[in-house]
Amino acid sequence: MNFFRGVMGGQAAGPQPSGAETIQKLCDRVASSTLLEDRRDAVRALKSLSKKYRMEVGTQAMDHLINILQTDRSDSEILGYALDTLYNIICNDEEEEQDENAQKQADDLGAQFTDKFIQDPEHVTLLLTLLEEFDFHVRWPGVKLLTALLKNQGVQVQGVILVSPMGVSRLMDLLADSREVIRNDGLLLLQQLTKGNAAIQKIVAFENAFERLLDIITEEGSSDGGIVVEDCLLLLLNLLKNNSSNQNFFKEGSYIQRMKPWFEVGDDNSGWSAQKVTNLHLMLQLVRVMVSPVNSPGATASCQKSMYQCGLLQQLCTILMATGVPADILTETINTVSEVIRGSQVNQDYFASVNAPSNPPRPAIVVLLMSMVNERQPFVLRCAVLYCFQCFLYKNQKGQGEIVATLLPSTIDANSISAGQLLCGGLFSADSLSNWCAAVALAHALQDNLTQKEQLLRVQLATSLGKPPVSLLQQCTNILSQGSKVQTRVGLLMLLCTWISNCPIAVTHFLHNQENVPFLTAQISENLGEDERLVQGLCALLLGICIYYNDNSLENYTKEKLKQLIEKRIGKENFVEKLGFITKHELYSRAAQKPQPVFPSPEQMLFDHEFTKLVKELEGVITKAVHKSSEEEKKEEEVKKTLEQHDNIVTQYKELIREQDAQIQELKEQVASMTAQNEQMQTTITQQLSQIQQHKDQYNILKLKLGGFTSTYGSQVNGLQTEELTQLREEVEELRKQHALLQTQLSDKDALINTLVKVTQTAEGSTGGSENTELLKELESLRSQVQSQSAEINQLKTERQELLRRSSDTVSSSEGSLDATKMAELESRLTAQTTETERLKEETKSLSESRADLEQQLASATSTLQTEVHESRKEQDDLLMLLADQDQKIHSLKQRLKTLGETVEDEDDLDARDQTDEDDEEEEDEDED
């Protein structure tokens, strides 16, 4: 106990040990004591010495303390002492007032001990495990220690936590801790953890961080809350800034809608605490992160749409027009509204409709422009208003037209102040910053809008009483030639360059003033100081635009004459060098980085972001245009004309091809439709044929049934007389054969008689009467024989008819004996079958007619398709005719070349030459044989 009294400051006899010795003894006690109480007392003593003897404790005790964390997990008290001690030696205490050297040494010491601690990644993993302990004396110092490690060596500790299983999830559980001090320190820990590490940011976001943080902000009172709200907002900024994945997750989760209540500021804006200003400033930054111009256009447009739909834009515009709002909040709100409406037509239209609560009401744009041209307003506020006006006109041709229209004579209202009047007033005021802002704002009203450039040429200004009005273009050049401040001249030159670029009519108006070109050449050719170099470069750019976009409508200032003037008065190389002064200026690159005009002082407000794009676009083409000779320009013009003609021809062919493709597509669709109809018809015909076949089969079955019934009935009727009928049939057949034989004999006899008659006639002329008498006798005998045979034949015929009659009578008598009832039944069944047969015939007839109609439709479709194919073949024949004409022209041209003495080898000549060579080779072979 005497040892601990000495350590804790009690009185002891003898010389007092030094701090290093005491720490060494305590470390030995921690390492060697077997009792937990002794180790706990030693660690408590080290904790009390750790702030005063930071170096000694860190050097000697760190390993022992880490060992305590590993071995004494069951005792929360000793774990808390060990964690507190490690925190004291690693943390760089920023609250104590120290000189710069002492603070640097402390930072180096903290980094040194942090490196020693994280040298073994298992130490960080051990610390993450200890954070799962719910005991306050373990969890709270563990959170503070891990936060200190991240502050000193963030990247290395982030890497260890990222690969640790459930490492980020364990830290996210701190936000759900019911003890506010742990939850609040957990917010600080997550802030350090998410700095500059997109992977950890995504994990934290998908661990439901947005929901928890927004809940905490609401519970703490939103913008009226304390430091906890600020910590939540800082963590949200870490998660969303430059992280497109988290931004998309935030939008898809409908968290943008939950931001609207943050900006519901009451009517009483007199008491704004510093914390509320800070909170609202961070909230506005969060909105800007979601719609920043550096984000992808699609993501920005989606967020802008959501902000309009949920009413967030309307709420911001309410703050914009409210009274009593602090200047820095008003400035940031203007910048936020600027980016919410930038490039979004719907949001820009809404902003144009916003009116300030004044009497009479004025548009918000007019009220803001009044602040911009008022030299008594803060510089940052004027810059914010300029940015808002630029964002309102960005890709907004409708808004550009409305602004330019307020300058035209037909729309000027003498009873109210318009945006155009304010811009003209600022353009020609005595304040150079107002001149510059008004010139840049007016230039944005003309950006990429040829119509408004031409409209602005109509604007006339009344300079003084009794003098005729001058154009706005002329007045700008007049002020430019009077030698005002550099800022004013730079603003006017940027306006003129934007105005006349890509607008030949404006170039003609500018050159029409005889004093403009001499003024520009004088400015460029003089050797002026550093401050005037930028003005010289802009004058060179303006003169170059007059050359590049010159339509040669003014005889005295054609492209060629202006280039000759540059060569004589300035020199081409000197002109190009002066043109390069613009991009070499130190403020040029700063303005080119982002659209928002951010300048440390009014004097450095020289370049506009959109103008830097114009310079980058025109510098190269102007340099080429100045160096080109007239012959090269003529050649280029000829080439351009040729290319235009070629493009026109190509365009015509493309249109023709598109039309043919459309026709082919239409024909393909028709063919496909007809094919489908044909297939459908074929299917229908097949079905109908199947039905017809079914009906035929049914008909045949009925017919067979009817035939079987009749045959059965007939067999029953004739069964008794079958033998007699058979005998009669045989006799009839025998009589037929005899009749055929007799017919044959009769024919032979007739032929013989005819022969004899002819012979007799012949003989009558050559012989006597006696002979004729004999012949006649023979003839008579033959005739009698024939007659007797004919009688026999007639008798046989009579017998045959009698037999047939007898057979018929036999059948009739048999039928007469049938039962009358059965005969009636048979007749009724026959009638029914006949009726069914007739019905089937009618159905078959109707099906045949529908089939004929379908075949007729198919034939019509086929005929249409054949017609279209015929037309396509006709077009092919026309093309072949054109090709033949082309070949004929080529042949005629070759003949003309041959006539002029040129050697032309065409395919026919080559073929003839090959044939001659072959003939020569054959002759040589024959000679050898």
Secondary structure, DSSP 4 states (H G I P E B T S, - for coil): -HHHHHHHT---SSPPPPHHHHHHHHHHHHHH--SHHHHHHHHHHHHHHHTTTHHHHHHHHHHHHHHHHHH-TT-HHHHHHHHHHHHHHHS---SS---HHHHHHHHHHHHHHHHHHHTSHHHHHHHHHHTT---HHHHHHHHHHHHHHHHHSHHHHHHHHHHSTTHHHHHHGGGG-SSHHHHHHHHHHHHHHTTT-HHHHHHHHHTTHHHHHHHHHHHTTGGG--HHHHHHHHHHHHHHTT-HHHHHHHHHTT-SGGGGGGG---S--S---HHHHHHHHHHHHHHHHHT-TTS-HHHHHHHHHHHHHTTHHHHHHHHHH-SS--HHHHHHHHHHHHHHHTT-HHHHHHHHH-EES-SS-EEHHHHHHHHHT-TTS-HHHHHHHHHHHHHHHTT-HHHHHHHHHTTSGGG--TTS--HHHHHHHHHTSS-HHHHHHHHHHHHHHHTT-HHHHHHHTT-EE--STTS--EEHHHHHHHHHHTT--HHHHHHHHHHHHHHHTT-HHHHHHHHHSTTHHHHHHHHHHS---HHHHHHHHHHHHHHHHHHHT--S-SGGG-HHHHHHHHHHHT-HHHHHHHHTHHHHSHHHHHHHH-SS---SSGGG----HHHHHHHHHHHHHHHHHHH--HHHHHHHHHHHHHHHHHHHHHHHHHHHHHHHHHHHHHHHHHHHHHHHHHHHHHHHHHHHHHHHHHHHHHHHHHHHHHHHHHHHHHHHHHGGGHHHHHHHHHHHHHHHHHHHHHHHHHHHHHHHHHHHHHHHHHHHTTS-HHHHHHHHHHHHHHHHHHHHHHHHHHHHHHHHHHHHHHHHHHHHHHHHTS-HHHHHHHHHHHHHHHHHHHHHHHHHHHHHHHHHHHHHHHHHHHHHHHHHHHHHHHHHHHHHHHHHHHHHHHHHHHHHHHHTT-----HHHHHHHHHHHHHHHHHHHHHH-
